[in-house]
Amino acid sequence: MTDSDSPDLLRDLLATAPIGVALLDDELRWQYLNAAFTTVTGLRRADLLGRPAGATPFGPAAATLHGVLTDGRDREHATGGPDGPGSPVPPGLRVRYRALERAGRTTGVVVVVLDDPDPAREQLRELERARARLALLDAAAERIGTTLDVGATCAELAAFAVPAFADLATVDVLPPDAEPARPGHGVPRRLHRAAVQSVPALGPALADLAGPGESVRQPEGSAAARSLAGGIAVLTEAGPADPAPAGIGSLLVLPLSARGRLIGLLTLGRTAAGPAYTPDEAALLGDLAARAATGIDNARRYTRSQGIALELQRALLSEPGNPHQNLGLASRYLPSGSSSVVGGDWYETVRLPFGRTLLAMGDVMGHGVEAAVDMSHYRSTLRDVAGMDLPPHRILRQLDTVISAIESARPATCLLVLADPGRGRWTLSSAGHLPPALITPDRPTELLEVPTGPPLGTGLGGYEQTTHPLTADQTLLLYTDGLVERRDEDIDTSLERLAALRLPAAGDLDDLLDAVLQALAPPATGAPGGNAEDDIALLAARPRPR
């Protein structure tokens, strides 16, 4: 430690001291008071700082202060007693007045408020602190972490803190690609600003403060940098190195740590006109930060898991296999947008002898990496079984037998369609999947009736098939339930909405898929389907003239 570190160290030491400490100069004007002093007296900093003692609530003690300044002797009295001068300090405490000497001369007076030991009173205080902690954490549990979205959770934390506990709150977290580290083990000082909240009076002063979405680097020597380096709470007055708006006096920087690793910072500030933070408040709000950090870390882990699953699904769900020249295809996959939930939607095409093409559309139950992996397994198994050149209902039977033998495999719905333009027919079989839509010029969209058996992987079997005439002007649309299903809506109503569409029966198949998504997928910013409640997979097939 260097001499230049001493003022900062002394300031932090006094700010976090559990006893009230104040300083008056040689004219008995209040020059400094720590957080504990404002708490125990109930006075605001603005009530004392810069004012003469006689013109403040400590006026009755002015004679005592003059005596200390004059003779340099300490004075002490118990508040509320008959022998002590009046002061706003509650009864049951002791106030000590001590001369501050420099170079043999008295240059001021230090006022220290000390607790008179009383086991019963201390036990009562502990009980009150425990009650306050439980009440705070209960309220936080209801309002923070209501979603698995990092930004939303951080915004909830900031909104919870202001104005109840702070005039300003900022939440900074590690960038999404950064790996959380243990305190003191290379935690980066550059963070991502996730949330800002303030009282209205501070609104204009926030113009120079980094906003949500911006990168924030904590300056060397700032309270935030010290909190990051040690993974500790820092209670201090706003200094030159702290990027706080004008008017902020007291700062409390709390590490957001989860599972022993630092993932960000919660910075709380109060204006100079309000009470400074106390060590008791720092401990209480530290519990709040720890609870919120768990929610933020859960959201980070969930987002990362879903990102991995999405990348895996996109890698596995490659373009379907090449059909024969007599059949045109177009496909589309859209992940759900609002919840970042990755599902097990999949499609496949298998080229068979004699100009036939097998179309498949499936949906593995559940979400996440496991569903994406199972989806890949279903696709590869389908390709193997389809090579045996079985009819669709027997392919489903074989798939069900193979998948049900795997204990960890999840069930899946599946629709198989054997396109045979040479013979002019579609052959269809379903394992619990929604019916395909047949689009024909100058006719309403038709939902084909397909015999439906149980989902694959149940081991129940019992699949049947049906045929339908295939003509050169038809388009068959296969889809997953994310396209039509809506929460709290009967599935028949959802399917009626699809059947009521007037879709283009000619033109490019990709244009057809765009029209379907435009009409049915929930609205989104940018691309259709971005706010869908579930994944959406589409596969369109149309015979090509010879």
N, C-alpha and C positions, 0 to 999 in steps of 0.2 A: 504494500500500500504506500502511496506517495503522499506528500503534504497536500497536494492539490485535491486528493480524495477526501481529506478530513472534513471540510465544510458540508459536503454532501452526506457523508456518513453521520455527522452530528445532527444534521437536519432530519435524516431518516430515523435516527435513534430517538430524538425528541418527539417526532410525529407519531411514532408507534408506541411510545412509553405508556404504560397503563395508569400512570399518575398524572394529574393535571399540573402543567408547568406554564408559567407566564413570566414575562420580563417587562419591567418599566425602566425608562432611562433616568438620567439624573434630574430631569424636570418632572419626574413621576408621570410620564405619558406612556401608555401601553404600546409596546413595540412588537411583542410576540406572544402568542398563546397557542398551545398544541391542541389536538383534537379532544383529548381527555378533559382538558380544562373547560372547553366550551360545553362538553356533555354534562359535566358535573355541575356547572353553574347554570346551565340552560340559556346562556347568553350567546348571541351571534357575534361573530368576529367584528362585524360593523359596529356593534354596540361599544366596543372597547378600543380597537386599534387606532392609534394616533390621538386619542383623547386623554386629557388629564384625569387622574384617578378620582379627583373630587367631583368631576362632572359625570361620573358613571355610577352604576349601582354599587360600586365599591366605595362610594363616598364616605360612609361611616368608618371605613378603615384607613382614611387618608392620614389621620394623626399617627397611626401605627407605622405607616409607610414613611412618613417624614422622620419619625424617630429612628428607623433603621438607616435611612439615608444620612442622618446627622451623626449618629454615634457608631454606626457600623455593627451594632449588636443585633443578633437574631431575635425575632419574636415568634411566639407560637401560641395558638389558642384552639380550643375545641369549639366548633361552631354550634350555635344554639345554646351555649352556656352563658351564665350571668356575667362572667369575667371577660368575655371576648367581644370585640367590636362587631357591629352588624356587617353582614355580607350576604350575597345571594347563594352562598354555599350551603347545601342542605345540612340539617343537624346530623350529628353522628360522625362528622369528619373533622380532621385537624388541618388548620392552615398555618403554614410556616412561611415567614418573611425573612429572607436572607440577603445580606448585602452582597453586591457584585463588585469586586475590587479588581482594579487593573493598575499596575505600576504604583501600588501603595495608596491609591485613591479610590473612594467609593464612586462608582459610575452608574449605579442603578440598583434595582431591587428585583430579586427573583422570588416569585410567589409559587409555592408548591402546595397542592391539596393532597393530603394523605388520608388513607382509610384508617379508621379506628377499628382494630380487630374486634369482630363480633361474630362468632360462629353461626348464631341463629340468623343474623341478617345476611351473611354470605350464603347460607344454605337457601334462603329465600331468593336471592339473586340468581343462583344456579338454576333453581326451579323455573324462574321467569325466563331465563335464557333458553332452557330446554323447551319450554312451551312456545316461545317465539320461533325457535328453530323448526319445530314440527309444523307449526302453522305456515311458515314460509315454504317449507318443502312440499306440503300438501297442496298449497296454492300453485306452486311451480309445476307440480306433476300434472295439474289439470290444464295448464296454459302453455307449457313448453314441451315440444316434441310430439305435437299432435300428428305430424306427418313424418315420412322418411325422406324428407327433402332437406338438404343442408342449409340452403338459403332461407327456407321458411322457418326452420328451427332456430337459426341465429336471429332472425327478425323477431320471433316470439320472445327470445331471451331479452333482447334490447327493449322491446315494448313492455315486458314485465318489470324491468328495472326503472323505467322512467314513467311517471315522476316519483314513484313510491320511494326509491332508494337513490336516485341520482337525477341531476339536471341534464346530464349528457351520458350516453352509453354508446360504445362502439364494440363491435365483435369482429375480431380478426382471426382467420383460420389458415392453416397450411393450404397451399395450392393443392388441387385435386391429385396431381401426380407426385406430390411430395410424401415421403414415408415418415410417419411420426417417430420421434426419437425420444430417448430418455433425457430428462433435464441435465444440462451440462455435457451432453454428448453430441455436439454439432447441430443444435437446433438452429435452423436458418432464421435470420432476422427479417427477411422479406416474407410478408404474409399477404393474404388475400382479404380485403375488407368485405365482410359479408353483410354487415348491418350497421346502421346508424340511427339513433333515436335521441331526440332532445325535447326540452320544454319549448313552447313557442317563442319565449323571449330570446332564446339563443339561435333562432332560425337564421337571421342575417349573418351571424358570426360563423356559420358552417360553410360559407362559400369556399374558404380556403382549406377545408378539411376534406380528405379523401372520402369519396362516397362508395357505396356498394358496387362491387365489381372491379374496383381499382386495386392496383398493387400498392402495398404499404411497406416501407422499410423503416424499422425502428432506429432512430438516431443513437449513436454511441453515447452512453451516459444517461439516456432517458430512463424513466421509470419502467417503461415497457421493455426496453432492452435488458434491464436488470432482472425483471421478472422472467423473461425468456431464458436468460443465461442460467438462472438458478432454479427455475420452476417454483418460485415462491411468490407470495403476495407482497406487493410494495405499496405502502401507505405513505404518502408524502404530499407536500405542497407542489403545485405546478411550477416547474423551473424552466429556464431558457431552452433546455434540450427537449422538453416535452411538447409535442405538436398539438397543444390544446388550444381551443378558441379563446379569444380575449374574454375575460370575466371568470374563467374557471380558476378556483383557488385550491381546493382540496382534490387530490387524485387518489384513487384506489385501483391498482392494476392487479387482476387476479388471473393466474394461469388456468387454462382449460385443459385439464389432464384426465385421461381415461385409460384404464388398464396400464397405468404406470408410464404412459407416454404423453408427451405434450403435443396438443393439436391446435392450440391457439391461445388467444388472450381476450379477456373481458375487461375493458377499461371503463371505469365509472368516474364521473367528475361532478363536483358541486361548485356553484358560484361562490365568490368571496362573501356574498351577503348571507349565505346559508351556513349551517353548522359543518365543521370539518368532520371527516370520517374518524371513527374511533377504533381502537383495537378490537373491541367487542363486535362492532359492525363488520370489521374486516373478517373476523372469524365466522360470523353468521352468513355474510355474503359469499365467503369462501365455500361454504356448504352448498349454496345455491349454484355457484360456478361448477362445482364438482358434479352436481346432479345434471345440470345442463350439458356439461361436457360429455357425459355418457350418451345423452340423446344425440348430440352432434356426431359423436364417433359412430354410433349405430347408423346414422344417416350416411356418413362417409363410407362405411363398410358396405352398406346396402347398395349405394350408387356405384361403388367400384365393382361389386359382385354382378350387378345388372349390366354394367359396361362390358365386363368379361363375357357374360352370357350372350350379350348382343353381338359382340365381335365373333364369338364362337358360332352363333347361329348363322350369321351372315356368311362366315367362311364355309360352314357345312351346307347351308341352303344355297348352293350354287344354282346356276341356270339349269332347268331340267334338260334331260338328254335329248338329242336330236331326233325328231319324229321322221316319219317317211315324208317324201315330197308331196304326198297327197293330203297332208294335214298341216295347217298353220297354227302356231301357238303364241301366246303371250302370257307372262306371269308377273306378279307383283307381290311384294311382302312389305308390310308397314308395321313396325313395332308400336305398342301403345305409347302415347306421348305424355300424358299428364302424370302418370305414376312410375314411369320408367320400368314397367314390369315386362320382362321378356318371357314369352311363352314358348310352347312347343309346336307352333304351327309349321306345317311342312307340305311340300308338293313334290311330285316326281313324274317323269314320263319314261316309259321303257319301250324301245323299238322292238317289235316282234315280227316273225316271218309273215309273208303274204300281205304286206302292206298294212298290217295292223299296228296300232299304237295303244299301249296301256297308260291311262291317265290316273293319277292318284292324288288325293287331297286328304290330309290328316291333321289331327290336333291332339298332341300329348297332353294329358291332364296335368295341371300344376304350372309353375313358373320357375324361372331361374336356370342356373347352370345345369342342374340335373335334368330338367325338361329338355334343354337343348341337346344334351348328350343322348338322351333316350330318343329324341327325334332323329338323330343321325343313325342310331341303331335300327329304327324302324325302316328308314330309307334303304339302308344297305341290305337288310333282310328281305325287303320287298323286291329289290333287284335280283337277289339270288333265287327267290321263289318264282318270280315272273319268268325266269329263264327256263323253267320247266314247262312253259306254255300250257298252263292250266286255265280254265275259265275263271272269271273274277270271283265267284262265290267260293271256289275251292282254294284260290290264292288267299282269301281272307281266312279260311279255315286253317291253312298251313301257318299263316302269320300268327294267328291266335295260339296255336299249339306251341310254336317256337317261343313267342314272347312270354306266355304264361309260365313257362319252365324257368324263367329268370326271376328270382325272388325280388330283386330290387327294381325291376322294370315297372314303369307306370302305365296304366291303361291308356288307350288312345282311341279316338274315333277315326274312321277312315271310310272314304268313298272311292270305289274303283269303277272306272269306265273304260271299256274296251271299244275303241273307235275302229270301225271296219268300213272305210269308204267303199271298198270293192264290193262288198255285199250290201251296202246301204243300211247299216244298223249300228246303234249304240247298245252295248250290253253293260248293265249296271248292277252293282251290288254294294250294300252299305253295312258298316259296322257302327251303328249309332250316330252317323253323320247326317247333316242337313241335306235336303234334296238339291240337285243341281237345277239351274235355270236354263231353259231353252229359249233362245231368241231367234225369231223368224220374222222376215219382212211382213209388214201390214197385219201383224197379229200381236195380241198381248203377250207379255213375258209369261212363260209357262213353267211352273215348278213340277218336274217330273216325279211321278210316284215310284219310289224304289223300296223294295222289301228291306226292312231294317232289322239287323241282328244286334247282339250286345257288343260293346266296345271290345277292341282287341286287348289281349292280355288277361282277360277274365277266365279263359279256359272253358267257356260255356258253349262256344260254337253255335251252330244253327243258322247259317247264312244261306240266303237265297239270292237269285238274280232275276232280272227282267230285261227285255229288249225293247228298243224304241226305234222307229224308222229314222234313218239318217239321210238328209238331203243336202245338196251342195250349197244351199242358201242359209243353212242353219249355223248358229253359234251356240256352243254349250259352255256355260259358266259354272265352274266349281269354286267354292269359297269356304272360309271358316266362319265360326259363329260370331267372331268379332265384327264382321261386316253388318250384321243385322240385329244381333241381340242388344237390348237395352235394359238397364237395371229397372226393376219393378214393372216390367212389361211382359205380357204373355208372348211366348215364342210364335204363336200363330199370328198375332198382330204384327210382329216383326217381319214374318215371311210375307204377309199380305202387302206390306210396304214395298218389298222387293218385286212382287208380282205385278204391282201397279205401275212400275216404271215403263216408260216408252224408251227403250234403248236402241241405239243405231245398230241395225243388223248388217250393214255393209260398211266398207271403209277399213281403216287400220285397226287391228285388235287392241293396240295400245290406247287408241282414242276411246275405244269401248270401255276399257278398264278405268280410264280417267273419268268417263261419264258416270260409271257405277260409283266410284269413290266420291265424286262430287255430289251425287244424289243421296248417298247413304252414310258415308263416313262422317263422324262428328266434325264440326268446324275446327280449323287449326290455323296457326300462324305459319305461313310458308307453304307447307305441303299438306295435301289431304291426309286425314287420318292421324295427324300429330297429337290430337287430344282424345284418341279412341280409348275406351275403357279396357280393351283387350287387343291382342295382335290381330292383324288382318292379313290373310293370304288369299290370293286370287289366281286362277288358272283358266284361261279362255282357249277354246279349240274350235277351229272352223275348217271344214273340208276344202281342199283346193281343186279346182277343175283340172282335168287332164289336159 
